[in-house]
Amino acid sequence: MKFVTAKHAERVFVGLADEQRQLVIHLREAQKAMSGKAKLPITMIECLEKGEAFVREAAQIWSWALEQDEPAGSYALAEVKLLAPIPRPRKNIVCVGKNYREHVMEMSSTGQVPEHLIFFTKAPATVIGQEECIHSYSHLTNELDYEGELAVVIGKKGKGIRPEEAGAYIFGYTIVNDVTARDVQSRHKQFFLGKSFDTFCPMGPFLVHHSAIRDAGQLAIETKVNGEIRQSSDTSQMLFSIADIISVLSQGMTLEPGDVIATGTPAGVAKGMKPPRFLKSGDRVEVTVEGIGTLCNTVK
């Protein structure tokens, strides 16, 4: 199931999308038509807090809607605006640094891979959705970069999670573009500011339930800039697995439904090219992750 947060006629709703049918179902509207009452929460985070009960209800609504000739809450995919699945996370987006060997090599003269996981965060206000513009901030940076990544969305509260238990805490997966002002990052000697300008975290377009992903550790990931492939890899190349990431994070930090974890970017970023080929106004960036979709944004 591909969940979305979408907007139609200025109304924001949680829905289910089918790219093959080019269809989106407004879950609350359809539920009201089906049972006489809309019981699902309004926001994605509130829905995630219901756990698998939300998934079961959504599946029932979807099945009912597909049996109707013109179900309530049914829209053509082209008629709605796809927002980020979680438009405003409650916490910073947690990101993993240097999690692909070839990316380490392109960004470091020593090529030394990290012994332990490297974490940093992006502010919630960075999040934008499908086809929203990435601001170039040309007055602040000359080194605007992209980083296509698989992101994990937590579905159950937990702390001290063992690696073998981690899968039970994952609701699903989405795509994140960890946009970065490299010169700002370098100047401040840490990651937060250079990665936290408004619009620096495109996310989406879908939140795919874990049941639809056979193995998140073996997904193709690709980033294009103006149609040119810049990044092409596979999540099997991660140095630290998703299970390890969740386990290490949760040892001293409580993970909660709606938490977003970006799992790192493969080689091919602009700064790693010789010479570097940073983003500029007008560039179009497309990040595709197998089984999830393609996240598209243009630099403004």
N, C-alpha and C positions, 0 to 999 in steps of 0.2 A: 504493500500500500504506500502510495505517495501522498503524504499530507502537505498541505499548503496553508499559509496565511495569505489571504488575497483581499483585494478591494474591488467592489463593484458599486457604481453609483454612490461613491463616498462612504459606503458601508464596508467595514473590515470584518472578515469572518474566517473561521477555521474550516477547511474543506479537504476533500479528497480529489486528486487529479488522475486522469487517464490520458497519457499522451497519444496513445493509439486512437482512442475515440475523440481526442481533442475536447475533453469534457472536464468540467469541474463541478462538484456537488457541494453546495453550502450545507454543511452537516446539520446545523440547528434548524434551518428552514425545512429541510427534508424530513428531519425527525418530527417536527411539529405536524407536517402533513401526514406522516405515517402513523403517529400515535396520538395526535391531538395536543401534545405538549413538547416544548423544546427544553430538554433537561441537560444537555451537554453544556459545559462552561463556555465562555465567550472567547477566552484567549488560549493560545497554544500551551503556555506554561501551565495554566489551570487544568487543561485537558491532560497533559502529561502527569500531573499530580494524581490523577485518577488511575494511573497505571494501565494494566492490561484490560481493566473494565472499559476504559475509553476505547481501546482497540476493538474489543468485541462489539461495543455499541456502534462504532463507526462501520464495522464490517456489515452489521445488520442493516444499517441505513443505506449503505452502498448497494447491497443486494436488492433491497426493496426498490430503490430508485431506478435501477437498471431494468426492473420489470414494468415500470410505468411508461406510458407513451410520452408524456411531458411532465416529468416529476418537478415538484416545487423545489426551488433552489438549484436548478440545473442551468449551467451557463457554458457557452463555448469558451474554450481556453483562451482564445484570442480576445474575448470580451472583458476579461478581468486583468487586473494588475497584480502580478505576483510580488508580494513583499518578502522580506526575509522570513523564513519559517518562524523564527523567534525575533520579532522586530526590535525588541528592547530587552536583552538579557538582564536578569537581576544582578548578575555579577559580571566582572570582567571576563572576556573570552580568554581561556587558558590556551597557550600555544607552546608547542615543542620546537626547540631549536636544534639544528644540526642532526636531523634524524635520518638522513640519507647519505651514505658514504660519498657518492659522487658530488653531492652539494657541498660537503665538507671540503673536498679536494678543490673545488672551484673557488671557494671563499677563503682558503687558508694556504699560506705558503708551505706550512709544515704538513698539512693533510692529516693531522692527528685527530682521530675520532674521539668523541667524548667517552669517558669511562662511566659517567652517570648521566641521567636525563637532565637536559637543560630546559627550564621553564621560564616563560615570560607571559605578560598579559597585554590585552588590548582593551581599551575602555568601551563600555556598552554603546556609547554615542557614535562609535565608528561604524555601526552596522547599517548597511543599505541592502536593497533587494535586487531582483532581476531587472536589468535594463535601466537601473538608476546610475547616475553619473559619479565617477570618481573625480574629485576635485584635484587639480594639478598643483595648486599652491606654488605657482612658479615664483612668487616673491619670497618663498621660504625654503624651497628645495630645487636643486638642479639634478637630483638623483632619485627620481620616482621609480620604484621597482614593483614588480608583481611576484606573488608566490602562491601558486595553485596548491590546494591541500584538501585531503579528506578530513572531515570533521565528525566527531562523535558527539551525540546528544544524549545526556544522561536521563534515565527514566525512573530511577528509584533511588531514594536516599540511602547513603551508606558511608561507612568509615572503616578504616582498617581492612579493606577488601583484599583478599588473596587473588593472585593472578588467575587461578582456576575458577574463581567466582565472578570475575569481571564481566563476563558476557551477560549475566543476569541483571546487571545495572545499566545496560545500554538500551535506550529506546530505539534509536536508529541513527542514520547517517545523513550528512548533508555535505555541501561544498563550501569552502571558505577561500577567498583570495586575500592573503595576508599582505596587503599593500604597505609599502615601507618607504619612508624618506631616508635613504641610506646616509646622506651627509649629516642629517639631523641626528640620526642614530649614532654615527661616529663621533660627532661633536659632543654629545651628552654622555658618552661612555656607557650607555645602557640602552635597552630596547624600547622602553615604554613610550616616550614622547614621539619618536620617529615612526612609531607604528600606531599611534592613537589620534591622528588628525581625524576630524569628522570625515566620513565616507571611506575610511581606510579598511573597512572589513565587509566587502560584498559577501553575501551569504545566500545560499539557496541553489536552484529555485525550489527544490523539493526537500522534504524531510522523509526519508525512506525508512519504513519500519524494518527492524533487524531481520524479520522473518523473510524479507524479500531479497536479502543479501546472503548468498551462499557462504562466502568467505571474505570478510573485509580485509584480510591480510593478503589477498591476491586480486586486487582491482587495478586495472589500467588507469593511469592519470596523465592528462595531457593539457598543456596550456598553449594557446595560440595568441599572437599579437598581430592584428591586421591579416589574419589568415595564415600566418607563418608559424609553424610549430616551433616553440621555444623549449618547452619541457615535455618529455615523453618518458614515462617510467611506470613502475608498478609498486603497489604498496608492500609487496613481498620484499622490497629492497630496504624497508625501514630497519634501522639499527635497533630500535626498541619497539616491541610489539604494542598493540593497543591494550592488551591485557596488562602488560607491565606499566604502561603509562597510567592507567586507571589505578592500579594497585599502589604505585609510588605516590601519586597525588593524594590518595585517600588515607594514607597512614596518619597524617596529622590534620587533615582538612576534610570536613564533611562534604561529600558530593550530594547534590540535590537535583530533582527533576528540572530540566531546562538548562542545566549547565552545559556549556559548549566547549569542547576540547579540540583544537586544531592539531593534527598529528605530525606536522612538519612538511617541508617542501622538497621535491627532488631537484637535481641539477638543471641548469638552464635559465637561471634568473638573469636579469639584465646586467647586474653588477659583475657576474661571473664571466661575461663574454669579453672577448678581446678584439676590439675595444668594447667597453660597456655600451649597451644600447638601451638607455633608460626610456621610460614612457614619456610621452608628450601629449599635449592637448590634441584631441581628435583620434587618438589610438583606441582601437577596440580590443578588449581582452576577453578571451573565452576559455574557461576552465571546464574540462570534461572529466568526470569520474565514472567509470564503468558501473552500470546499474543504478546510477543516481540521476544523471542528466548533464546539462551544460549551463554553467553560470556565465552570463554575458553582461559586460559593462563597458561603457565608453568613458574615456578620460576627457574631462571638460577643462 
